[in-house]
């Protein structure tokens, strides 16, 4: 009964087999291997972007920080949600890799709205040489609260950024989960909606450890290559990153894994909705949800062996009836009987 994180699950057999297949003979180093060439071609086809610049790095933080550094200047500010990964979970990596660009937090508790974005943008870039200049907007899809931007919502935001000549980055750590939920194409959810650069997630959706960075305008390619090398994120044996991504994309495995994860979360949410003592902080739309239970209920679930993340609360100290929020994340590998076991515990409570 493991719902703590989709980072914690196993790697699908197809990825292990892809790594085994790559582990023969010799290949050119630093991304010049034939596997990387195939990955680049596949991602360009998936995103309907034949000129896109495609790169691989080992972590999501590297993908986000280096992409944003490429889109920004040290004297600019990066606009983002207060709960975005780049704000809460990356130890100031975007600021570090951009050589000092600051973050401007847009007022919201999850999704950024056009009004909030415009209000944040107009507060910056007005002090001439003395103040921060306007830099890129970073959006997260799926959001950190498990919700989704519709295509209409994305385009409403990028219409504003275009009017200020602001580039847009998408943190797509759970990109596949969002895509299968919306039922649109990868192109529709990115460059056709005004996205300039994408961190295309793999690790949270089953890979051992690889993320892609995609620039839909290849003018950013050389700068990103220099930044990746300078930051020590250029792998010499890139074929082992590429092999994971190749296996991920082959036969649409990436979409199948996301569908399984989303279906698991949907099954869990349906079961929990039938219980009057369970509430949701946000409407679940992909593979992550935020569930409200009393401290006493959390204690019983914990004692029964359920694993999930309790947010900013002490499980053992406080009133038993105090409502606490927890994060539940389903990955592709959770089996239905494990979810049923947890739902049985909730019913007994």
PyMOL commands that set and color helices and strands:
alter all, ss='L'
color gray80, all
select helices_A, chain A and resi 13-22+34-46+60-71+85-88+93-97+114-122+128-130+151-163+175-182+191-193+203-205+218-230+239-273+295-303+336-348
alter helices_A, ss='H'
color red, helices_A
select strands_A, chain A and resi 53-57+76-81+102-106+133-140+168-172+197-200+211-215+279-280+288-294+309-310+323-329
alter strands_A, ss='S'
color yellow, strands_A
deselect
rebuild
show_as cartoon
